[in-house]
Amino acid sequence: MTSTNILLLALLGLAPSLFWLFLYLREDCEPEPKSLLLKTFLMGVIISPLAIILQFLFADFFSGLLAVDRRGLMNTGAFLFWAAFVEETIKFYAVRSVALNTPEFDEPTDGMIYMITASLGFAAMENILVAYNVLPKGISTAFSTILLRFFGATLLHTLSAAIFGYFIAIAWLFDHHRKKFILAGLALATISHFIFNLLLSSASHAQGLFFTTLLLLSMAYLVYLLFAKTKRKYCKATRAA
């Protein structure tokens, strides 16, 4: 692979994530340290291959156990749910290992900001791998594929992470119920992610596009409300202080 192709893959993979990250960071009441944001983003990038490994291990194990084709198994609801659960768990682990227990994690909106940052690192690596697979078909194919992911899978990662991050914010405020809120956030993020995967795999192209768009718009509106609620409560308090 030429250096030009490597640069192109990096640009195609990173551009959607950096765009969404820029938009979300504008929602933060008090800007986070750039070094910690970068570490969180990079952890999302680094840890993303683990999701692929766990998904393939699941497919290999159960295809052998049930004596079915692995490719067919990967289109089942059980696999799609597992894939969603693994990816949401890994994104949380990225935040937990880098940012969650630092002094800089000191306000409720941080839960949403750092989860989104980790998810966009995760999505960037996904996009690079997807672009690598389709690049032999031509630059235009790679570009159109990443453009679809910009409005689809990449956006989904940010929205499910933001919803999960809101529950982390609540857990940050109510420490004695921390595990319950984190598990609730993981469950809701996983279910949202699973529904997106299921709609894409089970519906026709037109139906899948319609229903996934409807789902993403609903999630985007919910995230907008959650950000507004968190900022309204916390930002006013910090300004008053």
VOLUM-890563 format. One record per residue: z, x, y of N, C-alpha, C in turn. Coordinates in steps of 0.02 Angstrom, whole numbers, padded with zeros to 5 digits, always signed. Atoms other than C-alpha are relative to their C-alpha. Layout:
BEGIN
ZXYZXYZXY;...
***
This chain:
BEGIN
+00000+00042-00060+00000+00000+00000+00000+00044+00062;+00006-00040-00061-00048+00067+00171+00058-00013+00047;-00053+00008-00050+00072+00092+00315-00012-00062+00043;+00017+00060-00039-00021-00046+00408+00023-00063-00036;-00022+00058+00039+00013-00170+00268+00076-00006-00002;-00073+00001+00000+00196-00120+00261+00027-00026+00067;-00020+00024-00066+00213-00148+00448-00014-00074+00007;+00018+00071-00003+00124-00315+00432+00049-00042-00039;-00049+00037+00041+00241-00371+00293+00067-00006+00037;-00063+00001-00037+00392-00323+00398-00003-00049+00058;+00008+00046-00056+00326-00418+00548-00001-00073-00023;+00005+00068+00026+00282-00572+00446+00068-00024-00026;-00064+00019+00027+00452-00570+00362+00054-00010+00053;-00053+00000-00049+00559-00536+00514-00011-00050+00057;+00015+00040-00059+00471-00637+00650+00032-00070-00002;-00031+00067+00001+00526-00812+00593+00076+00003+00007;-00073-00006-00002+00706-00756+00567+00025+00019+00070;-00021-00023-00066+00718-00666+00734-00009-00055+00052;+00011+00056-00046+00646-00817+00825+00057-00050-00004;-00054+00049+00008+00772-00939+00752+00067+00029+00020;-00064-00032-00018+00914-00814+00775+00009+00001+00075;-00003-00001-00073+00873-00796+00960+00020-00069+00027;-00016+00067-00023+00880-00985+00982+00073-00018-00014;-00068+00019+00018+01044-01007+00889+00053+00040+00039;-00049-00040-00035+01133-00863+00976+00012-00024+00071;-00009+00029-00066+01107-00952+01140+00052-00055+00001;-00049+00054+00005+01226-01086+01076+00072+00027-00002;-00066-00029+00007+01372-00965+01063+00035+00001+00068;-00038+00001-00063+01508-00987+01195+00012+00071+00026;-00014-00069-00017+01556-00804+01193-00042+00044-00046;+00045-00040+00042+01419-00685+01131+00038+00047-00046;-00031-00043+00050+01464-00591+00973-00024+00072+00007;+00022-00070-00002+01457-00401+00957-00066+00009-00037;+00066-00009+00030+01278-00351+00922+00004+00039-00065;-00007-00041+00061+01335-00223+00793+00021-00042-00059;-00024+00042+00055+01426-00355+00690-00054-00051-00020;+00056+00045+00015+01280-00476+00703-00053+00037-00042;+00050-00039+00037+01163-00338+00643+00024+00014-00071;-00027-00012+00067+01278-00295+00497-00004-00062-00044;+00003+00063+00037+01286-00478+00447-00072-00017-00020;+00071+00012+00014+01097-00496+00459-00024+00045-00057;+00022-00048+00051+01069-00339+00356+00032-00014-00068;-00032+00018+00064+01195-00395+00225-00038-00058-00032;+00041+00055+00026+01093-00555+00208-00064+00026-00031;+00061-00031+00027+00938-00448+00181+00015+00036-00066;-00016-00042+00058+01022-00329+00058+00019-00041-00061;-00027+00038+00056+01106-00462-00048-00048-00051-00028;+00046+00053+00021+00957-00579-00061-00031+00011-00070;+00027-00009+00068+00883-00497-00218+00047-00023-00056;-00048+00024+00050+01043-00545-00309-00014-00073-00019;+00017+00070+00014+00990-00727-00293-00057-00005-00050;+00058+00000+00046+00825-00690-00380+00022+00019-00070;-00025-00023+00065+00915-00597-00519+00038-00056-00036;-00041+00053+00030+01039-00739-00549-00043-00060-00020;+00044+00055+00017+00901-00869-00546-00041+00015-00063;+00039-00018+00059+00796-00775-00673+00044+00005-00062;-00045-00001+00057+00947-00745-00784+00014-00070-00026;-00011+00070+00019+00980-00932-00783-00061-00026-00038;+00062+00025+00032+00797-00970-00825-00010+00032-00068;+00009-00034+00064+00790-00838-00962+00049-00025-00053;-00052+00021+00048+00953-00893-01043-00015-00070-00027;+00008+00070+00022+00917-01080-01046-00069-00013-00031;+00066+00008+00033+00732-01064-01089+00004+00024-00072;-00010-00023+00069+00785-00963-01241+00044-00047-00040;-00047+00045+00034+00929-01079-01283-00033-00066-00020;+00031+00064+00011+00823-01236-01269-00070+00005-00030;+00067-00013+00027+00663-01155-01334-00054-00036+00040;+00050+00030-00045+00562-01211-01183-00031+00056+00042;+00034-00048-00043+00440-01122-01068+00041+00013+00063;-00041-00017-00058+00529-01028-00929-00028-00029+00064;+00031+00027-00061+00404-01082-00796+00014-00075+00006;-00014+00071-00001+00429-01263-00845+00073-00014+00017;-00071+00008-00014+00618-01243-00841+00015+00008+00074;-00013-00014-00071+00609-01176-00663-00022-00057+00046;+00016+00059-00039+00540-01344-00606+00047-00058-00013;-00047+00054+00016+00685-01444-00676+00053-00006+00054;-00052+00012-00049+00822-01520-00570+00059+00048-00009;-00057-00045+00014+00954-01412-00656-00012+00069+00030;+00014-00066-00029+00867-01251-00606-00001-00002+00076;+00005+00005-00073+00831-01310-00429+00070-00006+00031;-00069+00004-00025+01015-01355-00407+00034+00068-00005;-00029-00067+00009+01069-01186-00477-00026+00047+00054;+00030-00044-00050+00948-01097-00359+00031-00013+00069;-00030+00018-00064+01018-01192-00209+00073+00024+00004;-00070-00021+00002+01199-01158-00261+00007+00075+00007;-00003-00073-00002+01168-00973-00288-00016+00026+00070;+00020-00024-00066+01080-00949-00121+00053-00015+00053;-00052+00017-00050+01213-01041-00020+00063+00042-00011;-00059-00041+00015+01352-00946-00109-00009+00071+00023;+00014-00069-00020+01269-00779-00078+00001+00008+00075;-00002-00004-00073+01246-00815+00107+00072-00001+00025;-00071+00000-00019+01431-00857+00120+00033+00067-00016;-00029-00065+00019+01476-00697+00027-00019+00053+00051;+00021-00049-00050+01375-00597+00154+00045-00004+00062;-00044+00009-00059+01479-00671+00296+00072+00020-00017;-00068-00015+00021+01642-00655+00200+00011+00075-00005;-00009-00071+00011+01613-00472+00160-00007+00041+00064;+00013-00038-00061+01560-00420+00336+00039-00025+00060;-00024+00025-00064+01623-00535+00472+00063-00043-00003;-00051+00053+00001+01748-00666+00414+00070+00025+00016;-00068-00025-00009+01904-00557+00416+00006+00053+00056;-00002-00047-00056+01865-00456+00573+00032-00032+00061;-00029+00027-00062+01953-00475+00742-00051-00038+00042;+00052+00032-00040+01786-00528+00817-00013-00072-00022;+00007+00069+00024+01786-00686+00710+00060-00039+00026;-00059+00025-00035+01900-00772+00833-00010-00068+00034;+00011+00067-00029+01826-00942+00879-00038-00043-00051;+00031+00044+00049+01766-01094+00782-00076+00006-00005;+00074-00004+00003+01582-01075+00830-00023+00062-00039;+00019-00060+00037+01584-00904+00745-00020-00016-00072;+00017+00019+00068+01579-00990+00576-00074-00018-00006;+00070+00020+00001+01410-01066+00617-00046+00058+00018;+00042-00055-00023+01341-00914+00708-00010+00052-00055;+00007-00053+00050+01378-00788+00571-00033-00025-00065;+00035+00027+00058+01322-00903+00430-00075-00004+00013;+00071+00002-00018+01157-00930+00521-00030+00070-00001;+00024-00069-00002+01139-00743+00549-00012+00028-00070;+00008-00023+00069+01167-00703+00365-00059-00036-00034;+00054+00038+00032+01048-00842+00311-00068+00023+00024;+00064-00023-00026+00911-00775+00423-00018+00070-00026;+00013-00063+00035+00930-00602+00348-00025-00014-00070;+00021+00021+00067+00916-00684+00177-00071-00026+00002;+00067+00030-00006+00763-00783+00233-00053+00053+00016;+00047-00054-00017+00682-00626+00306-00024+00036-00062;+00019-00034+00062+00685-00540+00137-00043-00046-00043;+00042+00048+00037+00618-00697+00054-00071-00001+00027;+00067+00003-00031+00475-00704+00179-00040+00064-00013;+00034-00063+00015+00434-00520+00152-00028-00001-00071;+00022+00002+00070+00424-00547-00036-00058-00050-00009;+00054+00050+00004+00317-00704-00015-00064+00029+00031;+00058-00029-00033+00202-00614+00107-00032+00054-00043;+00025-00052+00045+00187-00469-00015-00043-00030-00056;+00036+00032+00055+00130-00588-00152-00067-00030+00021;+00061+00034-00022-00002-00677-00047-00046+00045+00042;+00040-00044-00043-00064-00530+00058-00067+00020-00032;+00064-00016+00031-00198-00483-00072-00054-00054+00011;+00048+00055-00013-00278-00653-00033-00027+00002+00071;+00024-00006-00068-00301-00601+00147+00056-00010+00051;-00050+00004-00053-00205-00586+00310+00009-00072+00023;-00005+00070-00023-00246-00765+00361+00041-00042-00048;-00040+00036+00049-00171-00831+00199+00073+00017+00006;-00069-00021-00008-00014-00728+00222+00030-00030+00063;-00024+00027-00063+00002-00785+00402+00014-00075-00005;-00008+00073+00006-00023-00970+00362+00059-00017-00046;-00057+00012+00045+00103-00958+00219+00066+00010+00035;-00062-00013-00037+00237-00881+00329+00010-00052+00056;-00005+00052-00051+00198-01008+00465+00029-00064-00030;-00028+00059+00035+00233-01149+00341+00073+00011-00016;-00070-00015+00016+00394-01063+00289+00043+00001+00064;-00036+00000-00064+00443-01044+00473+00027-00070+00014;-00022+00069-00011+00450-01234+00487+00031-00032-00061;-00026+00028+00061+00506-01259+00308+00060+00038-00026;-00055-00034+00034+00609-01140+00202+00046+00039+00046;-00042-00040-00046+00668-01026+00344+00044-00046+00041;-00040+00048-00038+00723-01174+00448+00053-00032-00043;-00050+00028+00046+00809-01250+00297+00059+00047-00008;-00054-00048+00008+00909-01090+00272+00047-00001+00060;-00043+00001-00059+00972-01096+00451+00041-00064+00004;-00034+00064-00007+01016-01280+00445+00055-00009-00052;-00052+00005+00052+01108-01277+00279+00057+00049+00015;-00051-00049-00018+01199-01120+00337+00043-00024+00059;-00037+00026-00058+01247-01202+00502+00049-00054-00021;-00045+00053+00025+01319-01353+00410+00058+00032-00037;-00053-00036+00036+01416-01237+00294+00046+00034+00051;-00039-00035-00050+01471-01137+00446+00047-00045+00039;-00045+00048-00034+01543-01293+00528+00063-00010-00040;-00059+00008+00042+01658-01316+00380+00043+00063-00001;-00038-00062-00007+01707-01133+00392+00039-00001+00066;-00034+00007-00064+01750-01169+00574+00062-00044-00006;-00057+00044+00011+01862-01313+00520+00054+00036-00041;-00047-00038+00042+01940-01202+00387+00037+00052+00042;-00030-00049-00045+01973-01073+00524+00055-00032+00042;-00049+00036-00040+02068-01205+00623+00059-00026-00041;-00052+00029+00044+02164-01279+00475+00008+00045-00061;-00005-00053+00050+02213-01129+00373+00029-00025-00066;-00032+00023+00060+02320-01226+00249-00047-00041-00045;+00050+00036+00040+02165-01323+00191-00065+00041-00004;+00060-00042-00006+02045-01175+00201-00046-00007-00061;+00043+00001+00060+01983-01177+00020-00036-00067-00007;+00030+00067+00006+01952-01365+00023-00060-00007+00047;+00054+00007-00048+01846-01356+00180-00059+00045-00018;+00055-00046+00020+01747-01205+00119-00038-00028-00059;+00033+00030+00058+01711-01291-00047-00041-00061+00021;+00037+00058-00025+01659-01449+00046-00063+00022+00036;+00059-00027-00034+01542-01346+00155-00052+00026-00048;+00046-00025+00051+01468-01260+00004-00035-00057-00036;+00029+00057+00035+01442-01427-00082-00054-00034+00042;+00048+00035-00043+01355-01508+00067-00062+00043+00012;+00057-00045-00010+01245-01355+00099-00043+00003-00063;+00037-00003+00063+01198-01345-00085-00039-00064-00013;+00034+00064+00012+01156-01530-00097-00061-00007+00046;+00056+00003-00047+01047-01522+00060-00057+00045-00022;+00050-00049+00024+00958-01368-00006-00034-00025-00063;+00026+00026+00063+00937-01447-00178-00050-00057+00013;+00045+00056-00016+00860-01606-00105-00066+00025+00027;+00061-00030-00027+00736-01500-00007-00043+00028-00057;+00037-00029+00057+00687-01404-00165-00030-00054-00044;+00022+00054+00044+00674-01564-00266-00059-00038+00030;+00055+00035-00033+00563-01650-00139-00065+00040-00002;+00059-00042+00002+00445-01503-00133-00031+00004-00070;+00025-00011+00067+00431-01488-00321-00023-00064-00035;+00013+00061+00038+00424-01670-00375-00050-00047+00034;+00045+00045-00035+00319-01755-00240-00069+00032+00007;+00066-00026-00016+00135-01739-00200+00004+00040+00064;-00001-00043-00059+00087-01619-00060+00015-00041+00063;-00009+00041-00060+00076-01757+00072+00070-00031+00001;-00067+00030+00003+00234-01845+00013+00054+00053+00010;-00049-00054-00007+00328-01681-00002+00007+00022+00072;-00001-00020-00070+00279-01632+00174+00035-00052+00043;-00030+00054-00040+00331-01801+00244+00076-00002-00010;-00072+00008+00014+00500-01812+00157+00040+00062+00017;-00037-00061-00019+00548-01630+00183+00005+00005+00076;-00004+00001-00073+00505-01648+00368+00054-00048+00023;-00051+00049-00016+00613-01803+00376+00070+00028-00013;-00064-00031+00017+00755-01710+00290+00019+00053+00051;-00015-00054-00048+00742-01559+00406+00016-00027+00069;-00015+00030-00065+00739-01668+00561+00070-00031+00000;-00068+00029+00006+00895-01760+00500+00053+00055+00001;-00047-00056+00001+00982-01595+00464+00005+00033+00068;+00000-00031-00066+00929-01524+00632+00041-00041+00050;-00039+00043-00045+01002-01674+00723+00075+00006-00016;-00070-00008+00019+01164-01658+00624+00027+00066+00026;-00022-00066-00024+01176-01472+00666+00008-00001+00076;-00006+00006-00073+01144-01512+00850+00066-00034+00018;-00062+00036-00014+01289-01636+00847+00061+00043-00017;-00056-00042+00020+01403-01513+00756+00011+00057+00050;-00006-00052-00051+01365-01373+00879+00029-00029+00065;-00023+00031-00062+01392-01491+01026+00074-00017-00004;-00070+00018+00009+01557-01553+00955+00045+00061+00002;-00040-00061+00002+01622-01378+00920+00004+00033+00069;+00002-00031-00067+01567-01311+01090+00041-00041+00050;-00035+00043-00047+01638-01461+01183+00075+00010-00006;-00072-00008+00010+01809-01436+01105+00024+00070+00017;-00024-00069-00008+01818-01247+01108-00017+00030+00067;+00021-00034-00062+01718-01192+01260+00040-00023+00060;-00040+00025-00056+01814-01304+01377+00070+00031-00001;-00067-00029+00006+01977-01235+01309+00000+00073+00023;+00003-00070-00020+01922-01055+01335-00011+00007+00075;+00011-00003-00073+01861-01090+01512+00065-00016+00037;-00063+00020-00032+02026-01175+01553+00051+00057-00003;-00046-00057+00009+02121-01024+01484-00017+00056+00048;
***
